[in-house]
C-alpha cells in the first residue's frame, strides 16, 4: 500500500505527456521506482493504468522470456531505459526497441515492448486496465477544472487590461498624438465581439480531435504541475494528526510566535498612552537631577576620595596569563 500511495503521489506531480503508439494518440504518465512501476494512459475517451511490484515483474519476465533467470534488479534498469522514452514521448529511444499497442475485448489495452538485453531478445508487456473513478478524478478531472478556472480568470484580466489600454490610446489621440506608421493602428477591443469570433473559430478546431497531442503543450503542462502541486500542498496541510489537544495547540510557526510574544495589555480608560507616561517620568527625573546639582554647587566642591578596591575584587580584575600553544613541526 505504501508503494502504491507513493507512486500515485509522484504521478500527481507529473504532467500528462503526449505520445503516439501504433497510430494512437495518447496522454501518458509513467513512474519507475527501484523494482516497481506505475503507468497511466488515456485517449481522452478511456483511461488505463498498471501497477506492478517486484514479484509480479519477476513472474511476467520469466513467462515472456523463457531463458531469463536473472533477478529483477538485473534487468529492471534495462526495462526502464527501454520503456520510459516510449511512454514519455521522447525522441531518444534505445536501439532495437519497438513498442506497439493492442486493444483487448475486456476494455483494457496491452502495450508490447521488444528490445535486446545482452544481445538476446527481451520482451515485455504492459497489461493496462481501467482505474478507479477516484484515481481518474485526482489525475484528470480536478486538475483540468482548476486549470480552466485559472485560464478564465486570466482571460478576464487580459480583457480588462486591453480596455484600459484603449482608454490610454484614446487619451493620447485627444491630446494630438499620431501614429508614425498606419499599419500599427488597431481597433478598440470589444470583449463580446471577441468572444463570439473566438468561439466560432476555435471550438471546431479543438473539438475535431485533430490536434497533435490533444493540445497539451508545454505551457499547459507547466500549468498542470503548478495546479497539482498547490493542491497536494493543501491536502498535506489538511492531513495533520488530530487529537484531544489538537485544538489547544498553536498552529505552525504563527502559534509558536504567539506563545513567545509577550502579552500586551491595553491601557485602561482615563490614562494616557504609555509613551506619554514615560516622557513625563523622564522630565521629572531630569528636573530632580538639576536641583541636586544646584545644591552641590551651593555647598561647595567635595573632596574626591580614591576608591578602595577589595583584595578579592583586585584578584578578579587581574588579567590571567595566556597559555602558550605547543609548537609542532609545522607552523
Secondary structure, 3 states (H helix, E strand, C coil): CHHHHHHHHHHHCCCCEEEEECCEEEEEEEEECCCCEEEEEECCCCEEEEEECHHHHHHHHHHHCCCCCCCHHHHHHHHHHHHHHHHHCCCCCCCCCEEEEEECCCCCEEEEEEEEECCEEEEEEEEEECCCHHHHHHHHHHHHHHHHHHHHHHHHHHHHHHHHHHHHHHHHHHCCCCCCCHHHCCCCCCHHHHHHHHHHHHHHHHHCCCCHHHHCCHHHHHHHHHHHHHHHHHHHHHCCCCCCCCCCCCCHHHHHHHHHCCCCCCCCCCCCCHHHHHHHHHHHHHHHHHHHHHHHHHHCCCCCCCCCCCHHHHHHHCCCCCCCCCCCCCC
